[in-house]
Amino acid sequence: MLEDSHYYFQKAADVLNLPGRLREILWIPIRTVKVDLVIDDDDGKLQHYQGYRVQHNKARGPMKGGLRYHPDMDEDHAAALANLMTWKTAIVDIPFGGAKGGINCDPLTMSENELNKVTRRFVEQTKEIIGPTIDIPAPDVNTNPKIMGWIMDEYSKYAGFSPAVVTGKPLELFGSEGRDEATGRGVMVVLDEALKDRGKSWQDVRVAVHGFGNVGSNAARLIAQQGAKIVAVADHLGGVSNDEGLDVEALGLWVAEHRSVKGFPGGAAFNGPEVIMWDTDVLIPAALENAITEDNVDEVRADIIIEGANGPTTPVAHEVLVKRGVLVVPDILANAGGVTVSYFEWAQNIQQFRWKKERVDEELTHKMRKAYAAVRDVAEKENIDMRIAAFVLGIRRVGKAATSRSYIPEKIKL
């Protein structure tokens, strides 16, 4: 994934004619931290995990990025995602830089007590490098509001009352209205813009969704509310389809009870990975990375792809899709709704003043529409695809902030 990020960074830097020295400064993280986490499990046995935090860039403000709990979490993964966060926050024009991190644990095999222990140990080991004006973590894969609440509580033991140290918290611990659905809502908003660009209405489109976690489920629900048909949904255990449109609300209730779309009685079962090749107008890859690759891209039939997940399309597959005329709205734009509402939560915590959900949704919609228009304008002006245009926009904004701080000697035109 780090190689993919570097590939797109270099292509965008070529468009901007950035000198090598500036490319190096903008690419390399300012800090990489690896910590050992040792806890007693529920059986009294010692368990050893490794935690990571990569802080990429702070030119535009304190760093921001999720915490991922996954057995495959490593330094390269964190570095790639931190890099993307830098450009993502710049694209939606919020005052943050980029960071990312996590722990190489498997929450599916751990008790809540064990998760609590490893989370608090991670905060204990990283408390000097996170904080409301330094680096603000947030939920990511396999983390949730409860874990964010533990982070706030543990950090506050050392720094005093600090709700703004982390976002994505429960409402009872100063979280924000609308945060849970924010990434999915952002996906819906940019799809609305993409449909306008293609001269389509909500009632015209059939949608397939890969992944039915937080992002996929909320995106599907909100898109269905606009009048589109969600005709196929898949997760890691299976898929379900209905040509007349799935009952997304009922599907959500089923998944809450059964932890998978598999077996849902409101549609026909199919092999999950086939959803990528489904005969639809819109495909939303909202699971893990590398869902669309050179092995299956020729069978992708959607002509609009909205990337809800991070890195769901490999560079080779992306080039094939672009040449074929598919409109790909990239992850660093399409799934930026989460970090945008995290910014709103952080602002509310700093102000100690809570916004109503209507205001959160309105501000998010405005930010996402403005960001989409800005990326589209760059794409049209430079005659490049939306992904490279998003990187160009993000790098340009970060580069301007960095050169304005005067720690980069080159005064170049961005």
N, C-alpha and C positions, 0 to 999 in steps of 0.2 A: 504493500500500500504506500510505503514511503517513496518507492520508485515512481509510482503513478503520480503522486503529488508533485514530485520534482519534475516530472515530464511536463505537466501542465504549467507549472511555474516557469519553466524555461521557455515554453512556447509563448506565454504571455509576456515574459521579459523581452523576447525577441520583438514582439509587436511594439513594445515601449522603447526598444533600443537601449536597454539598461547596460551600463558598463559592468564588467565582470566583478569588480570590487563591490559595487552596490548590490549586485545579485547575491554575492556571498553574505553580505551583512544582513540582507533581508531574509535570506533562507535559513541561516544557522540559528538554532534556539539560543536564547540568552542564558538559560539554565536547564540542566537535566539532573533530576534527583532520583536516586534509587534507595529504598529503605527496606531493611529486613523486618518482618513482622512475625513474632513468635507468640502463640497463644496456647492455652490449655483448652482442648475440645471438651465436649460434654462427658466424655469417658475418662477425662483426666490425662489424656495423651497430648504430648507436645505436637503442635502443627506449625509448619514454617511456610510463610508466604512472602512474596516480594511485591512491594508497592512502588509505583512510578508517578512522577509528576514532571512533565516537560513544559517549560514556560518559554514560549516562542518569541513573543514581541510585545512590548508595552508602549510603543510610540504613541498610540491613540488613547491610552488609559490603562487602568488595572487589567490584568489578564483574566480571561474567562474561559471556562471549558469544563466538560463533564468528567465524571469518574465512572469508569467501566469495570465491573467485576466479571471476569471471564478467564477461564484457564489459559487462553492463548494471549492474554495481555502481556505485552513486553515493551521495551524501550522504543523500538522502531515504530510500533503501532501508535504509541503515545505521541511520538515525534510527528508522525504523519498527520494525526488528527489535530494536534496543536497548531501545526502549520495551516491547516484548513480553517481552524477557528479564527486565526488572525485575519484572513481574507473575508471570512463570513461576517464577522462583526463590522468590518469596514464596508462591505457591500450594503448592509442594512443601515449603515451610518449610526451605529451606537458607540459610545465612548469607551470601548474595551479593546484590549489586545487578545492574543490567543494563547490558550494553555490546554492541556489534556492530561489525564492520568488514569490510574486504576490499580487494581490488585489482581494477581493471577490466581484467584480462587474461583471455585464453582459454587455459587449460592444454592444450586439445586441439590447439593449434597450436604449443605450446612444448616444447622438449626439457627433460629433467630438469635439465640444467645451467642452463638459462635460468630455470626455476622456482626453483632453489636461489638463484640470484643475486638475483632480485626479492624473494624472501622475506627474505633476509638484509639487503637494502637497506631493506626495510620495518621490520625490527626495529631497524636502526641509526637510522632516523628517528623511531622511536616509543619507544625504550628508556626515556626519562624518564617516560613516562605509563603503562607497563605494569609488572607485577611481582607477586610472590606475595601482597602485601597491598594492591595497588592495582587491578590489572585483569588478569585471567587469560584469555587467548584459548583457543580450542578449535577443532576441525575444524567445517567447514560444507560448503556445496556446493563441490565440486571441490577440497577440501583433505582431507588424510589424515594418519595417524600419522607418516609419513616427514617431511612438511612441519612437523608439530609438533616433531619431533626437531630439525630445523634451527633452529626458533625458540628452543628451549631452549639449543642449542649457541651460537647467536649472542648471545643475551642473557647467557649465562654468561661470555662473553669480557669483558663490561663489569662484571658484578655478582658474579662468582664463581659457584660451583656453585649452580644455582637450578632444580632440577627442577620446583618448584611454580609457575613462571612461566606454564606452559601445560599443558593437559590433552589427553587423547586421544593421548598419545605411544606409541611402540612399547614393548612390555613390556621390551625390553632397555634402554630409556632411562627406566625408572621409571614406565611406564604402568600402568594397572590391569587386572587380569583382568575380563572382562565388559564393558569399555568399548565395544568394537566393536559389540556387539549391544544395547547399553543402550537406545537409543531404540526399537528394534523390540520389545524385551522390555517396555518401558513401554506400548507400544501394545497388546500382547497382554494385559497385566494390566488395563488400563482397559476393554478389550473384555470381559474376563471379568466385570467389575463391571456393565457395561452389559447383558450377557446376563442376569445375575441380576435386574436391574431390569425386564427385559422378560419374565421367566419362561421363558427359553430355556436350553438346554444346548449345549455345543460340538457335539454330534452333530446338532443341529437346523439348523445354519446353513451357508449357502453364502456364500463371501467373494470379492469382487473387489478387486484391488490395482492402483492406478494409480501406477506408478513401481517399479522393481526395483533401486534403488541400495542403499545401506547400510540405510536404514530399511525400505523395502518388502520387500527380500529377507529380512531377519531377522524382520520381523513375520510374513511369510508362512510362513516355516519354523517358527517357534515356535507359531503358530496351528494349523498343520497337525498339529504334534505333540500338540496338545490334542484332536484328533479332528475338527476342522472341515474342510470341503472348500474348497480354494482353486480356484475354477472358472474364473477369468479373471485374467490379469496382462498389463499393458501398460507399455511405456516409450516413449521418444521416436521409436523406429524402427518399432514395430509391437506386435502383441498376440498372445497365444496362449490358447486356452480348452480346457477339458475338463469336461464335465458330471459326470463321475465323480470329478473332483478331479485336479489336476495333481500330478505327482511333483516336489515343490518342491526336494528335494535334487538331483535330476537337472537341473532347470531352473537351479539355482544353478551347477552345473558347466558347463552350456552357456554361461551368461552370462559366466562367468570366462574362457572361451575365445573367445567370439564378441562379447562386449561388448554384447549385446542379447538380448532374449527372441525376437526375430524369427528364424524358421526352426526353432525348437525342434520336434523331431519328435514330442514327446509330447502334441500337441494340435493343434487347428485354428487357422489364422491368421485374424486380423481386424484392422481398422483401429484403431490404438491408442486414439484419443480416444473410441471407442465404449464403452470399459470403464466410463466414468462412468455410462452408461445401462444397464449390464448388469442382468439379472434375478437379483438376489441379495438376501440378507438384510442383508449388511454390505458397505459400501464403505469402502475405506481409501485416500484420496488421499494419496500419499506422494511426489509429484514436486514441481514448483514451484508457485508461487501461482496463484490465479485459474483453477483447474481446473473449478470448479463456478460457473457464472455465470447471469445471467438468460436467456441464450440456450439453456442446456441443462438448467436445473434442473427444468423441467416433465417431463423425460424420466427423471429420476433415480428408480429403483425401489427402492433399498435403504431399509429403515426404521431402520437404525443406520449412522451415519457416524462413523468415528474418524479425526480429522485427523492424519496422520503428518507432513505437510509444514507449513511455515509459510504461513498465509494462503491455503489452497487454495479457500476459499469466499468469494465477494463478499458484502457486506452485504445486497444485494437478494436474492440467492439464499438466504442464510441465513434471512431473514424468511419466504420461501416455504416452506422446509423445516420451520421451526418451526410455522407455521400448519397444515401438513399432518400434524403429529404425529411427524415424524422426530426421533429422538434424535441430536443432533449433539454429540459430545464434542470440544470445541474444541482447537486446536493448543496453546494455552498450558497445557493440562493433558495432552492425549494424548501429545505428543512430549517431555514433560519428563524422560523417562528418561535421555536423554543428559546433560543438565546435572546430573542427580542423581548419576550415576556419575562425572561430572567432579568433583563435590564430593568423592566418596569418594577419587578419585585425588589430588586436592589435599591432603586430610587425610592420606593415606598418605605423600605426599611431605614434608609438614611433620613428620610423626612419624618418617619414615624407617623405616616398618614396613609390610610388604606384607600385604594381606588375601588369603585364599583366595577363589576364585570363588564358592563356596557362600555365603560371607558377603556378598559383593557382591550376588548375586542375591536373597538373603533380605532384605537391607536395602532394596534397590530396590523389591522387591515390597511391603514394608511401607509405604514412603514413597508409592508410587503409589496403593495402596488407601486410605490415610489421606487423601490429597489428593482423590481422587475423592469420598469420603464427605463431605469438608468442602464441596466445590463443590455436591454434590447437596443438602446440608442448606441451603445459602444459597438455592439455586434453589427449594426447596420453601417455605422460610420467606418469601421475598420474592415468590413466584409469578412467577418469571422463568425464562428458558431457561438452559441450562448455560453458554453462552458469556458472557452478561452476568453470571451468577453467579460465574464464574471471575475476571472482571475485578473484580467487587465484592470478592471475597475477597482478591485480590492488592493492590488499591488500599488496602483497609482495613489490611492488615498493614504495607504500606509507610508509609501515613499515620501509623499508631500509632508506628512506629519513628522517623519524621521528627519528629513532635511531641514525642516523648520526648527527642529530642536538643536540643529547645528552640530550633532555628533557624527553626521556623515558629511565629509568635506565636499563631495561632488555636488555642485549646484546644477542639476540637469533639469531639462524640461520634461515634466510628467503630465 
